[in-house]
Amino acid sequence: MPKLKTKSGAKKRFKLTATGKVIHAQRGKRHGMIKRTKKQIRNLRGTKVLFKTDGENVKKFFLPNA
């Protein structure tokens, strides 16, 4: 069986914590900031942890070697 490659798009978007959870940058801050309230923009700073099931899928299919 061939080795599984890590998806190059996923390695730019996700990182694993020490406990194995998947963290990601929050969506909604790329463009169109003029439409968003100041509070929305402020609350979208930083990173979030993916839900458990989504994180398991990311680890299984996109980051198999992580």
Order of alpha helices (4+ residues) and beta strands (2+ residues): alpha-beta-beta-alpha-beta-alpha
